[in-house]
Amino acid sequence: MGKFIRIPDADLKAAGKALDDLPDKTLGKTREEAVEELNAQIVRALEKGYTIKEITEILARGNVNIPAAVIRAKVVALKSPPRKKPEAKAKKAERQDTPPPPAPQPVQDAEMPGYYTADLPDSEL
């Protein structure tokens, strides 16, 4: 067996202080988080008539490089609920109006009874 190594208390305190003084590594936000944070301002700019491309250029001037695709995916999706196609509603209404086709009736032979009896009991199967 190996020997136990003892660490002096002063070294432990110094190490704890060094860990406490570390800066945050997560400085800033991801593009998606930035779009969510700027969502209200982006929506207002869209309502004023600016295009998404113009908004990305304005953001880029301020050192916030967010592609138009990310803005479309996040803001436009949050801005309006998804639309249903009117064709789908019409097809659904047609399906509900027409009765389902009758189920095919099984053909029974005169020799075969309407039920089946096994030759062997279940315990022997």
Salt bridges, closest charged atoms under 4 A:
ASP21 OD2 - LYS17 NZ 3.13
GLU36 OE2 - LYS74 NZ 3.40
GLU37 OE1 - LYS29 NZ 3.69
